[in-house]
Amino acid sequence: MAAPVEVCHVACCANRAGGGVVSWARGGLLAFGSCREIVLYEPAVKRVAAALRGHVGRVNCVCWVRRQDGTSETQLVSGGSDKQVILWEWNGTGMWSNQLVRSIPLKGHAEAVCAVDAVYQSDSNLLIASAASDSTVRIWSQHGSEAKCIEILQFGNGFVLDVCLSFLPGSNVPILACGGDDCKIHLFIQQSGQFQKTLILPGHEDWVRGIEWAVSGEDLFLASCAQDSLIRIWKVCTKSKQLPETEDDSIRLKENVFTVKDTDTTYAITLESVLAGHENWVYAVHWQPSFSKDGSMQQPMRILSASMDKTVIIWEPDQESGVWLEQASVRVGEVGGNTLGFFDSQFSPDGSMIIAHAFHGALHLWKQAADNKKEWTPEVVISGHFNSVEDVKWDPEGEFIISVGSDQTTRLFAPWKRKQETEVTWHEIARPQVHGYDLRCLAMVGRFQFVSGADEKVLRVFCAPKSFLENFSNITGIPMEKLCSHQSSDLPEGATVPALGLSNKAVFGGDTAVQPTEDEETFNTISNQYPEIYFQPLILTEPPPEDHLLQNTLWPEIQKLYGHGYEIFCVACNNSNTVIASACKASKKEHAVIILWSTTTWKKLQSLSFHNLTVTQLAFSPNDKFLLAVSRDRNWSLWRKQDSSESGPIFSCYAYTDKNTAVHSRIIWSCDWTPDSKYFITGSRDKKVIIWGQCDLSVATEENMLASIKPCSTVLDAGDSVTAVSVSRVLTPVGRYIVAVGLENGKIILYTWKQSGQEPALADWIMCVEMGDSWSHTLAVKRLCWRPHAGRAGHNNQNSSKWLQLASCGADHSVKIFNVNRSAL
């Protein structure tokens, strides 16, 4: 039978842990640390291949173990804030996935691990070096399935920020380079089984952030970079024992000479070059990977550096003079956005692509143009939130999802439909809101309008601009006529954030910034350097790269809703898009009110007071007759819509639980309705999930109302705190409700339920799928949301009755979309 659930999309980004979080394998897989897991991404097909679980803290560094013969890697080393180093081994068949990967944990560090490196001493023997913030570097050796720490190098109270291992030229003597906060590079050489400090290379004037060895023929090169904005290239070569030279007066570079006792060879280290081109801290420097040619490994003389000055530079020696020069500088034009430069950058295995890891976790990918080798063009790459994702919603038509997170952004993901391919991949195509407060919740108001709440007292309403509709139509292949039935001509082109504001201001057709012509003399005043409008309308045919997302995809804010006294916590909109309900954080009854707003006048309609503590989620019933609220005071309240007066609908309290009737004994985190509006479901920290009903409108008297709504299901024990519940709008083929339950440990479980008789029975619940480790989240599931229709977005409804889609978001910074086969449930 077909698997009932498959992962359709994962949106995530690299950890903001400095350099070393990203590593590109010769086989083409890109590994990066994302929260507590290591994501393996295939840039060629633009999808996540697997996620490796094992760390219980943030992953800080990832490194593929390069093979000397240039074949694809089968091992990966990672270090995390959980003080452990993990060696991942793949058995070499099929794809990298959790089942085929064996992990060997290396425990011993007393603080977070910040850098790792590894080399093969022989085919079966692996040497690993790891640096941590306990001021030590540990050397590990691995034979087969056994790995042990063979040496600890103490650095007093200094920190080592990067380590790199290699072998001395023409020998198999390991040499270790450590760069740290004493602005020096320490070289250790293994002599008679022990690493001994052999040389200290001074020169940098600030912390050394990155170092990397490269073997080129008979010589060994070391590139280092530091916070003094400089890159230094050192050369190690064997020194022949010739006669002492006669003292002449010519100027020569100072040589550092050392002798290895074991092999009785003398080596000289000289400073080959100092590269100045960056204007801020240089976080990482990497050599282009060596490749196999005519049976020997060739090392291209090209290095790549990433800096906090928002640039990534490629350097190579000049053909005639041999002087290292800046070859191509990929200066990334991130104007406006809240960016600060790059942590890391890497060449692809063949050197034709560059990946860079920006300060906010975003990955940038550039590809070398085929005709002009000096030109690099941005490519589509994975993107996602860089902090906890708090809420996710489908649009009413089920064509895209919008998520909000503690990284202060609102992001919109949609399927990219390419003309010639059947494969549909999801991508971030807009970032409607880049805020100054952590975002908490959102609700869709119709198709291209949403309201979001953050850690502030106002709700903000956003509306899609014309440029979004056009680009959305191009990328998803949905014709423009279907998208905007009404006035698209008077929509704004886009939006921009004023220099000192938080609100996205609409930009209309005639407003876009005029670029001065070449011959006009521009006076370099402050106002000219920082134009008021950064927005440039672009016609897209593929998902936009990061720098475009930051400044050209904002949505204009059309309204602010004032009324709450504390930070907004939850918001919901009814199905006819006429009423919005919202609530804020509260520790007293007067603040725990639910405010209803009209979406036509944006005025306050009503305040509903019942709860004593924060209302955690609100949900309108599908028929819009009821509003359900669940709260931290462990109770729920149900509000019924009265016949509407002139001012709009009025809700009155219809049913509730109190101290005597409550079943939940902890905060109720989440609630949802069944599609027929008969039952609703609540999930709580006490691990219980309960379905309540029936909501029958014929009951008139108050006593009957309270009595009529009672638990219709037995209490379902989910095994861990329930943080999210959602009921699908589509039933199973045999007419059972499909319930998704998200837990605090990151698991997502799918159940089906149907009332069988008058009394609740345990057999009414059937557990269908418990999503395994490699699929679910690594931290709490924050929200689950089913696609409102059957079928898969972007698949033009072929065999649509078979599939459902479930979107989830979690505290592990990721948004996921699952395809659920409803006939297999």
C-alpha positions in Angstrom: 0.0 0.0 0.0 1.2 3.5 -0.8 2.7 5.4 2.1 -0.1 7.5 3.7 2.1 10.6 4.2 4.9 12.1 2.2 6.8 15.3 2.8 6.0 17.8 0.0 8.1 20.8 1.2 10.4 21.9 4.0 11.2 25.6 4.4 14.2 26.3 6.7 17.4 28.2 6.8 20.9 27.9 8.2 21.7 28.6 11.8 23.2 32.0 12.7 26.2 30.5 14.4 29.0 32.2 12.5 31.0 30.5 9.7 31.1 26.7 9.2 27.4 25.9 9.4 27.3 25.1 5.6 29.3 22.5 3.7 29.0 21.4 0.1 29.8 17.8 -0.8 31.5 16.5 -3.9 28.4 14.5 -4.6 26.4 17.7 -4.9 24.6 17.6 -1.5 24.6 20.8 0.6 24.6 20.1 4.3 23.7 22.9 6.8 22.7 23.1 10.4 19.1 24.2 10.9 18.1 24.5 14.6 18.9 21.1 16.0 19.1 19.1 12.8 21.3 18.9 9.8 19.4 19.4 6.6 20.8 17.8 3.4 19.6 19.9 0.4 20.1 19.1 -3.3 20.5 22.4 -5.2 20.2 20.7 -8.5 16.6 19.5 -8.0 15.8 22.3 -5.4 14.5 20.0 -2.6 15.5 18.7 0.8 16.8 15.2 0.5 16.9 14.3 4.2 17.4 15.7 7.7 19.8 14.1 10.2 18.6 14.1 13.9 20.9 13.5 16.8 21.9 16.8 18.3 19.8 18.1 21.3 21.2 21.7 20.9 21.8 24.1 18.0 24.1 22.7 15.3 27.0 25.1 15.1 29.3 23.5 12.5 29.1 20.9 9.7 31.9 19.5 7.7 32.0 16.8 5.0 35.0 14.5 5.3 36.8 14.9 1.9 38.3 11.8 0.4 41.9 12.1 -1.0 40.9 10.5 -4.3 38.2 13.0 -5.0 35.3 10.5 -4.8 31.9 11.4 -3.1 31.9 11.7 0.6 30.3 9.1 2.9 31.0 10.8 6.2 29.9 14.1 7.8 31.1 15.6 11.1 29.0 18.1 13.0 29.3 19.9 16.3 26.6 21.6 18.4 25.7 23.7 21.4 24.9 20.4 23.2 28.7 19.9 23.7 28.9 16.9 21.4 30.5 16.1 18.1 28.6 13.6 15.9 30.2 11.6 13.1 27.5 10.5 10.5 28.3 7.5 8.4 26.4 6.5 5.3 26.6 2.9 4.0 26.9 4.1 0.4 23.7 2.8 -1.1 20.6 4.8 -2.2 20.0 8.2 -0.9 21.2 9.8 2.4 18.3 9.3 4.8 17.9 8.5 8.5 17.6 4.8 8.0 20.9 4.4 6.2 23.0 6.8 8.3 24.8 5.6 11.4 25.7 8.3 14.0 28.7 8.0 16.4 28.5 10.6 19.1 31.8 12.0 20.5 31.3 13.3 24.0 33.9 15.1 26.1 33.8 18.9 25.5 32.5 20.9 28.5 31.0 23.7 26.4 29.5 24.3 22.9 31.5 23.0 20.0 32.2 25.8 17.4 34.4 24.2 14.8 35.2 20.8 13.4 37.4 19.3 10.7 38.5 15.8 9.7 41.0 14.0 7.4 41.5 10.3 6.5 44.9 9.0 7.8 44.3 5.8 6.0 41.2 4.3 4.4 39.9 3.0 7.7 41.4 5.6 10.1 39.8 9.0 10.5 41.3 11.9 12.4 38.9 14.5 13.7 39.7 17.9 15.4 37.1 19.9 17.2 37.3 23.3 19.0 34.9 24.4 21.7 34.2 27.3 23.9 35.8 25.4 26.8 39.2 26.7 25.5 40.3 23.3 24.2 40.8 21.5 21.0 40.2 17.8 21.1 41.7 15.3 18.6 39.6 12.2 18.0 40.5 9.0 16.1 38.0 6.7 14.6 38.5 3.0 13.6 35.4 1.2 12.3 32.6 1.8 14.7 34.8 3.0 17.5 35.8 6.6 18.1 37.8 7.9 21.0 39.5 11.1 22.1 43.3 10.7 21.8 44.4 14.2 22.8 43.3 17.5 24.4 45.1 20.7 23.5 44.6 23.4 26.1 44.5 27.1 25.2 44.3 28.6 28.7 41.6 31.2 28.7 41.7 31.9 25.0 39.2 30.6 22.4 39.9 28.7 19.2 37.5 29.8 16.5 38.5 27.6 13.6 40.6 24.4 13.1 41.9 22.7 10.0 43.8 19.4 9.4 46.1 18.4 6.6 49.4 16.6 6.0 52.9 18.0 5.6 54.1 18.1 1.9 55.4 14.7 0.7 54.6 12.9 4.0 51.8 11.5 6.0 52.5 13.6 9.1 49.3 15.4 10.2 49.5 19.1 10.7 46.8 21.0 12.6 46.2 24.8 12.3 44.2 26.6 15.0 43.1 30.2 14.7 41.8 32.1 17.7 41.1 35.2 19.7 44.9 35.8 20.3 45.2 37.0 16.7 47.8 34.2 16.0 47.7 31.0 14.1 49.0 28.0 16.1 50.5 25.1 14.1 50.6 21.6 15.7 52.5 18.7 14.2 52.0 15.1 15.2 55.4 13.7 16.3 55.6 10.2 17.9 51.9 10.0 18.3 51.4 13.4 20.0 50.5 16.8 18.6 53.1 19.3 19.5 53.0 23.0 19.2 55.6 23.8 16.5 55.0 27.3 15.3 53.0 30.4 16.0 52.3 32.6 12.9 51.7 36.2 14.0 50.4 38.9 11.6 46.7 39.3 12.0 45.6 42.2 14.2 42.3 40.9 15.3 40.6 37.5 16.0 41.3 34.9 13.4 37.9 33.7 12.1 38.7 31.1 9.4 41.6 29.0 8.2 41.9 26.3 5.5 44.7 24.2 4.1 45.1 23.3 0.4 47.7 20.9 -1.1 49.1 22.0 -4.4 51.7 19.7 -5.9 54.8 19.7 -3.6 53.6 22.7 -1.5 51.0 23.2 1.2 49.1 26.5 1.3 47.2 27.9 4.3 44.6 30.7 3.9 43.5 32.6 6.9 41.1 35.5 7.5 40.4 37.7 10.5 38.4 40.5 11.9 41.0 42.9 10.7 39.4 42.7 7.2 42.5 41.0 5.8 43.2 37.5 4.3 46.7 36.0 4.5 48.0 33.2 2.4 51.0 31.2 3.8 53.1 28.6 2.0 54.8 25.5 3.5 57.5 23.8 1.5 60.3 21.4 2.2 63.7 23.1 2.7 66.7 21.3 1.2 69.8 21.2 3.5 72.1 23.3 1.5 75.2 25.3 2.6 74.5 28.4 4.6 74.0 31.2 2.2 76.4 34.1 2.0 75.1 37.2 3.7 73.9 39.5 1.0 71.9 42.7 1.5 68.8 41.7 -0.6 65.4 42.0 1.1 63.8 38.6 1.6 60.7 37.4 3.3 61.3 36.1 6.8 61.2 32.3 6.8 59.9 30.3 9.7 61.8 27.0 9.7 61.0 23.8 11.7 62.2 20.2 11.6 60.1 17.1 12.0 62.1 14.6 14.1 60.3 11.5 12.9 61.2 11.9 9.3 64.2 14.3 9.8 62.8 16.8 7.2 63.0 20.6 7.5 60.2 22.8 6.3 59.9 26.5 5.7 56.8 28.6 6.1 56.6 32.0 4.3 53.9 34.5 3.9 52.8 34.3 0.3 50.4 37.2 0.1 48.1 39.5 2.1 44.8 40.3 0.4 43.1 43.5 1.3 39.7 44.1 -0.4 37.1 43.7 2.4 36.0 46.6 4.5 34.7 44.7 7.5 35.3 41.5 9.4 36.1 38.5 7.1 34.3 35.5 8.6 35.3 32.7 6.2 37.9 31.8 3.6 37.7 28.7 1.5 39.8 27.2 -1.4 38.0 25.9 -4.4 37.8 22.1 -4.0 40.5 20.0 -5.7 39.4 17.8 -8.6 40.8 14.6 -10.1 42.5 15.0 -13.4 44.6 12.4 -15.2 44.8 10.3 -12.1 46.1 13.0 -9.8 44.4 15.6 -7.7 44.6 19.2 -9.0 44.2 22.1 -6.7 42.8 25.3 -8.4 44.5 28.4 -7.1 41.3 30.2 -6.3 39.9 31.2 -2.9 36.5 32.6 -1.8 36.0 34.9 1.1 32.8 36.1 2.9 32.7 39.2 4.9 30.4 41.4 7.1 30.7 44.1 4.5 27.9 42.3 2.5 30.4 41.0 -0.1 31.7 37.6 -1.3 35.0 37.9 -3.2 36.8 35.4 -5.5 40.6 35.8 -5.5 43.1 34.2 -7.9 46.7 34.9 -8.8 47.3 37.0 -11.9 48.5 35.0 -15.0 51.6 37.1 -15.6 52.8 38.5 -12.3 51.5 35.8 -10.0 50.0 38.5 -7.7 46.7 37.6 -6.0 43.9 39.8 -7.3 40.2 40.2 -6.8 38.7 38.3 -9.7 35.0 38.6 -9.2 33.3 40.2 -6.4 29.7 39.2 -5.9 28.6 42.3 -4.2 25.1 41.6 -3.1 22.8 44.6 -3.4 20.8 44.2 -0.2 19.7 47.8 0.1 17.1 48.6 2.7 16.6 45.2 4.3 17.8 44.4 7.7 21.0 42.6 6.7 24.5 42.7 8.0 26.7 40.7 5.7 27.9 37.1 5.3 29.0 34.4 7.7 30.3 31.9 5.2 30.6 31.0 1.5 31.6 27.9 -0.4 32.3 26.8 -3.9 30.3 24.0 -5.5 32.5 20.9 -6.2 33.3 22.1 -9.8 33.6 25.7 -8.9 30.8 26.9 -11.1 28.5 27.9 -8.3 28.8 29.8 -5.0 26.7 29.4 -1.9 26.8 32.2 0.7 25.3 32.1 4.2 24.1 35.6 5.3 23.8 37.0 8.7 20.1 36.3 9.0 20.5 32.7 8.1 19.4 33.1 4.5 21.3 31.2 1.8 22.3 32.9 -1.5 23.3 30.9 -4.5 25.1 32.3 -7.6 25.9 30.5 -10.8 28.7 31.4 -13.2 27.4 32.6 -16.6 28.2 30.2 -19.4 29.4 32.8 -21.9 31.1 35.3 -19.5 33.1 33.6 -16.8 33.4 36.9 -14.8 29.6 37.2 -14.5 27.7 35.5 -11.7 23.9 35.4 -11.6 21.6 34.7 -8.6 19.8 31.3 -8.6 16.8 29.9 -6.7 17.7 28.3 -3.4 15.9 27.1 -0.2 14.8 29.8 2.3 12.8 29.9 5.5 12.5 31.5 8.9 15.5 31.9 11.2 13.6 31.7 14.4 10.5 30.0 15.8 7.6 29.9 13.4 4.4 30.8 15.3 1.5 30.5 12.9 0.8 29.3 9.4 -2.4 29.6 7.2 -3.6 28.5 3.8 -5.3 31.0 1.6 -9.0 30.3 1.1 -8.4 28.8 -2.4 -5.5 26.6 -1.1 -3.0 27.9 -3.6 -0.3 29.3 -1.2 0.5 29.4 2.5 1.6 32.4 4.7 3.6 32.0 7.9 4.7 34.4 10.6 7.6 33.9 13.1 9.7 35.3 15.9 12.3 36.3 13.3 9.9 39.3 12.7 9.0 38.3 9.2 5.9 37.2 7.4 6.6 34.9 4.5 4.5 33.6 1.6 5.3 30.2 0.0 3.8 28.9 -3.3 4.3 26.1 -5.7 6.5 26.9 -8.7 5.1 25.4 -11.9 7.6 25.1 -14.7 6.3 24.8 -18.3 8.3 21.8 -19.4 8.5 19.9 -16.1 5.8 17.9 -14.2 7.7 18.3 -10.9 6.3 21.1 -8.7 8.6 22.6 -6.0 7.6 25.1 -3.3 9.5 28.4 -2.8 9.2 31.6 -0.8 7.9 34.1 -3.4 7.1 37.0 -1.2 7.9 38.5 2.2 4.9 40.7 2.8 6.0 42.0 6.2 9.5 42.6 7.7 8.7 44.0 11.1 10.4 45.3 14.3 8.5 43.1 16.7 8.3 39.3 16.9 5.2 38.2 15.0 2.7 36.0 16.8 -0.4 35.2 14.7 -2.2 35.8 11.4 -5.5 35.3 9.7 -6.4 35.4 6.1 -9.1 38.0 5.2 -10.2 36.8 1.8 -7.7 35.7 -0.8 -5.1 38.5 -1.0 -5.5 40.2 2.3 -4.3 39.2 5.8 -4.2 40.6 9.3 -1.2 39.9 11.6 -0.5 40.4 15.3 2.9 40.8 16.9 4.3 41.6 20.3 2.7 45.0 20.1 -0.8 46.3 20.9 -2.0 46.8 17.3 -3.2 44.5 14.6 -2.0 45.4 11.1 -3.9 44.6 7.9 -2.1 44.0 4.6 -3.3 43.8 1.1 -1.5 42.3 -1.9 0.0 44.8 -4.4 -0.3 44.6 -8.2 3.4 43.4 -8.6 2.6 40.4 -6.3 -0.4 39.3 -8.3 1.5 39.5 -11.6 4.5 37.6 -10.3 2.3 35.1 -8.4 0.4 34.4 -11.7 3.7 33.9 -13.6 5.2 31.5 -11.0 2.2 29.4 -10.2 0.8 29.4 -13.7 -2.7 30.6 -12.6 -4.0 33.1 -15.1 -4.4 36.7 -14.0 -8.1 36.8 -14.8 -8.7 34.1 -12.2 -6.8 36.0 -9.5 -8.3 39.5 -9.6 -11.9 39.7 -10.7 -12.3 43.3 -9.7 -10.2 46.5 -9.7 -6.6 45.6 -10.3 -5.9 49.0 -11.9 -6.1 51.0 -8.7 -4.0 48.6 -6.7 -0.6 49.9 -5.6 2.5 48.6 -7.4 4.3 47.6 -4.2 5.3 48.8 -0.8 8.3 50.3 1.0 9.2 51.0 4.6 10.0 54.6 5.4 13.4 55.2 6.8 12.1 55.8 10.4 8.9 53.8 10.3 7.5 50.4 10.9 4.6 50.6 8.5 4.7 49.4 4.9 3.7 52.4 2.8 2.0 51.8 -0.6 4.0 52.7 -3.7 1.9 53.7 -6.7 2.8 53.5 -10.4 4.3 56.9 -10.7 6.3 56.8 -7.5 9.2 54.4 -8.1 12.6 55.8 -7.7 14.1 57.6 -10.7 17.6 56.6 -11.3 19.7 59.7 -12.3 21.1 59.5 -15.8 24.9 59.1 -16.3 25.7 62.6 -17.3 23.8 64.4 -14.6 26.0 65.3 -11.7 24.6 63.9 -8.4 25.5 65.7 -5.3 26.4 63.2 -2.6 24.1 64.5 0.1 22.6 62.3 2.8 19.2 62.3 1.1 20.7 61.1 -2.1 22.6 58.2 -0.5 19.5 56.9 1.2 16.6 57.2 -1.3 13.1 57.1 0.4 11.8 54.4 -2.0 13.8 51.2 -2.4 11.1 49.3 -4.2 11.8 48.4 -7.8 9.1 46.5 -9.7 10.4 43.4 -11.3 8.7 40.9 -13.6 9.5 37.5 -12.3 9.2 34.2 -14.1 10.9 32.2 -11.3 11.0 32.5 -7.4 12.9 35.7 -6.4 16.4 35.5 -4.8 16.9 36.7 -1.2 17.9 40.3 -1.9 14.8 40.8 -4.1 12.6 39.3 -1.4 13.9 41.7 1.2 13.0 44.9 -0.6 10.6 44.3 -3.5 8.0 42.0 -2.2 6.5 43.9 0.7 2.7 44.3 0.9 1.3 47.7 1.7 -0.4 48.1 5.1 -3.9 49.3 4.8 -5.1 49.5 8.3 -4.1 49.4 12.0 -6.6 48.1 14.6 -6.2 49.7 18.1 -8.0 48.4 21.1 -6.0 45.8 23.0 -3.9 46.7 26.1 -1.2 44.1 25.8 0.7 42.1 23.1 -1.6 40.4 20.5 -1.8 36.6 21.0 -4.3 35.2 18.5 -6.5 36.3 15.7 -9.2 34.7 13.5 -11.4 35.6 10.6 -14.8 34.2 9.8 -15.5 32.3 6.5 -17.5 35.1 4.9 -14.5 37.5 5.6 -16.8 40.0 7.4 -15.6 39.7 11.0 -12.2 39.5 12.6 -11.8 38.3 16.3 -8.6 39.0 18.2 -7.3 38.6 21.8 -4.1 39.6 23.6 -1.9 38.4 26.5 -3.8 38.8 29.8 -3.5 38.1 33.5 -6.7 39.8 34.5 -10.3 39.4 33.3 -10.6 43.0 31.8 -7.6 42.4 29.5 -8.7 38.9 28.4 -11.6 40.2 26.3 -12.1 39.1 22.7 -12.6 42.1 20.4 -14.6 41.7 17.2 -13.8 44.0 14.2 -15.7 44.7 11.0 -13.6 44.1 7.8 -15.6 46.7 5.9 -15.3 49.7 8.2 -12.3 48.3 10.3 -14.2 49.5 13.4 -14.7 47.7 16.7 -18.0 45.8 16.7 -18.1 44.2 20.1 -16.0 43.1 23.2 -16.6 39.6 24.5 -15.6 39.2 28.2 -15.6 35.8 29.8 -12.1 34.4 30.3 -9.7 35.3 33.2 -6.4 34.7 31.5 -4.9 34.8 27.9 -7.2 33.5 25.2 -4.8 31.2 23.3 -6.8 30.4 20.1 -10.0 31.6 18.4 -12.0 29.7 15.8 -15.1 30.5 13.8 -17.3 27.5 12.9 -17.4 26.8 9.2 -21.1 28.0 9.0 -20.1 31.3 10.8 -22.8 30.8 13.5 -20.4 30.2 16.3 -17.1 31.6 17.7 -15.0 29.3 19.9 -12.3 30.6 22.3 -9.9 28.5 24.4 -7.8 30.0 27.2 -4.9 29.6 29.6 -7.6 29.5 32.4 -8.2 25.9 31.2 -11.7 26.6 30.0 -13.4 27.2 26.6 -16.2 29.5 25.7 -18.6 29.2 22.8 -20.3 32.4 21.4 -23.4 32.3 19.2 -24.2 34.8 16.5 -27.5 36.6 17.1 -29.7 37.9 14.3 -27.6 40.8 13.0 -28.6 44.4 13.9 -27.7 47.4 11.7 -24.2 47.7 13.2 -23.2 44.1 12.4 -23.4 40.7 13.9 -23.6 40.4 17.7 -22.3 37.4 19.5 -23.6 36.2 22.9 -22.2 33.5 25.2 -23.9 30.2 24.3 -21.9 27.6 26.4 -18.7 27.3 28.4 -16.9 25.2 30.9 -16.0 26.4 34.5 -14.2 25.0 37.5 -16.8 22.2 38.0 -17.3 21.2 34.4 -13.8 21.6 33.0 -12.1 18.4 31.8 -8.7 19.9 30.9 -6.4 20.5 33.9 -3.8 22.6 32.1 -3.7 25.4 29.5 -5.8 24.7 26.4 -3.4 25.5 23.6 -5.5 24.8 20.5 -9.0 24.3 19.1 -10.7 23.6 15.8 -14.1 22.8 14.2 -15.3 19.8 12.2 -16.4 20.8 8.7 -20.1 20.4 9.4 -20.0 22.8 12.4 -21.4 20.1 14.7 -18.4 19.3 16.8 -15.3 21.1 18.0 -12.0 19.8 19.3 -9.7 21.1 22.1 -6.1 20.1 22.8 -4.2 20.9 26.0 -0.9 20.7 27.9 -2.4 17.9 30.0 -1.9 15.7 26.9 -5.7 15.4 26.4 -7.6 15.8 23.1 -11.4 16.0 23.4 -14.2 16.4 20.9 -17.2 18.3 22.2 -20.7 18.6 20.7 -23.3 18.8 19.4 -23.8 22.4 18.5 -27.5 22.3 17.7 -29.1 25.6 16.9 -32.6 24.4 17.7 -32.1 24.4 21.4 -33.4 27.6 22.8 -33.4 27.7 26.6 -30.3 28.5 28.5 -30.3 25.5 30.8 -30.5 23.1 27.8 -27.7 24.9 26.0 -25.1 24.3 28.7 -26.2 20.8 29.1 -26.3 20.1 25.4 -22.6 20.5 24.8 -20.6 17.8 26.4 -17.6 15.6 25.5 -18.7 13.4 22.6 -15.4 11.5 22.5 -13.4 9.7 25.1 -10.4 11.6 26.3 -7.6 10.9 23.9 -4.2 10.7 25.6 -1.7 12.0 23.0 1.4 11.0 25.0 2.8 14.5 25.3 1.6 18.1 25.7 -0.7 18.9 22.8 0.2 22.3 21.2 -1.8 22.2 18.0 -4.9 20.5 16.6 -6.6 20.7 13.2 -9.5 18.9 11.6 -9.5 18.4 7.8 -12.4 20.0 5.8 -12.5 16.8 3.8 -13.5 13.5 5.4 -12.1 10.0 4.7 -13.8 8.0 2.0 -15.8 6.2 4.7 -17.0 9.5 6.2 -14.7 9.8 9.3 -13.2 13.1 10.5 -9.5 13.4 10.0 -7.7 15.0 13.0 -4.1 16.1 13.1 -2.5 16.6 16.5 0.8 18.4 17.1 2.8 17.8 20.2 5.4 19.7 22.2 8.1 17.2 21.3 7.6 17.9 17.6 5.6 14.8 16.6 2.5 15.0 14.5 -0.1 12.3 14.8 -3.0 11.7 12.4 -6.2 10.2 13.9 -9.7 9.6 12.5 -12.8 9.9 14.6 -16.5 9.2 14.2 -19.3 9.1 16.8 -20.6 5.6 16.8 -23.3 5.6 19.5 -24.9 7.7 22.2 -22.1 7.2 24.7 -18.4 8.1 23.8 -16.4 4.9 23.1 -12.6 4.5 22.9 -13.0 2.6 19.6 -14.3 5.8 17.9 -10.7 7.0 17.7 -8.3 5.3 15.2 -4.7 6.3 15.1 -3.6 6.3 11.5 -0.1 7.7 11.2 2.5 8.8 13.7 4.9 10.8 11.7 8.4 9.4 12.2 11.5 11.2 13.4 12.8 12.2 10.0 9.5 13.9 9.1 8.2 15.6 12.1 9.6 18.7 13.9 12.4 18.7 16.4 10.8 21.1 18.7 7.1 22.0 19.6 4.6 22.1 16.8 3.1 25.6 16.9 0.3 25.3 14.4 -1.3 22.8 12.0 -3.5 23.9 9.1 -5.2 21.6 6.5 -5.6 22.8 2.9 -9.3 23.9 2.6 -9.8 21.7 -0.5 -8.8 18.2 -1.5 -5.9 17.9 -4.0 -2.4 19.2 -4.0 -1.6 22.9 -4.7 0.0 23.4 -8.2 -1.2 20.0 -9.5 -4.3 21.2 -11.4 -6.4 18.7 -9.5 -5.2 15.5 -11.1 -6.4 12.7 -8.9 -7.3 15.4 -6.5 -9.8 13.4 -4.4 -6.9 11.1 -3.3 -4.7 13.8 -1.7 -4.9 16.2 1.2 -2.3 18.7 2.2 -1.3 19.6 5.8 0.9 22.6 6.6 2.7 22.7 9.9 5.1 25.1 11.6 7.3 24.7 14.7 9.7 26.2 17.2 12.5 24.5 15.2 12.3 27.3 12.7 10.7 25.2 10.0 7.5 25.2 7.9 6.5 21.9 6.4 3.9 20.8 4.0 2.8 17.1 4.0 0.9 15.3 1.3 -1.6 12.9 3.0 -3.2 10.1 1.0 -6.7 10.0 2.3 -7.5 6.6 0.9 -4.7 5.1 2.9 -5.9 6.5 6.2 
